[in-house]
Amino acid sequence: MYSTNPDYEFEDNSVDIKDMTLYVSRDKKGRGGKVATLVEGFEGKEEDLVDLGKFLKQRCGVGGSAKDGEIIVQGDKRDKVADLLRDKGYKVKLKGG
């Protein structure tokens, strides 16, 4: 970011990943009966969310999406996604059965 104001101080509003708790669950609603893994609770920049979603999809070898503060990974990959997030330093809680 660039500013012509000499007194401007750049504020980084990103949240430290160690302070963030992500909730990982299975979801079938509105997907024609197909199961997807849902990651909720991400706080930060949209580009960081997209990068994390891309990482998870690549490591799981499936498709999905990342937008509006949540990541959707196709298929029942809840345990693998949770392990990958923990390895990156996130606090993870599993939701649902």
Residue pairs with C-beta under 8 A, 6 or more apart in sequence:
1 10
14 44
14 45
14 48
15 43
15 44
17 88
17 89
17 90
18 89
18 90
18 91
20 41
20 42
20 43
20 44
20 90
20 91
21 41
21 90
21 91
21 92
21 93
22 39
22 40
22 41
22 42
22 85
22 90
22 91
22 92
22 93
23 39
23 40
23 41
23 92
23 93
23 94
23 95
24 37
24 38
24 39
24 78
24 81
24 82
24 85
24 92
24 93
24 94
24 95
25 37
25 38
25 40
25 78
25 94
25 95
25 96
26 35
26 36
26 37
26 38
26 76
26 78
26 96
27 35
27 36
27 37
27 38
27 72
28 34
28 35
28 36
34 74
35 75
35 76
36 64
36 72
36 73
36 74
36 75
37 64
37 72
37 73
37 74
37 75
37 76
37 77
37 78
37 81
38 70
38 71
38 72
38 73
39 53
39 56
39 70
39 71
39 72
39 73
39 81
39 85
40 69
40 70
40 95
41 69
42 48
42 49
42 52
42 69
42 70
42 71
43 69
46 67
49 66
49 67
49 69
49 71
50 66
50 67
52 66
52 71
52 88
53 64
53 65
53 66
53 71
53 73
54 66
55 84
55 88
56 64
56 71
56 73
56 81
56 84
56 85
57 63
57 64
57 73
59 80
59 84
60 73
60 75
60 77
60 80
60 81
60 84
62 73
62 74
62 75
62 77
63 74
64 71
64 72
64 73
64 74
65 71
65 72
66 72
73 81
78 94
82 92
82 94
85 92
86 92
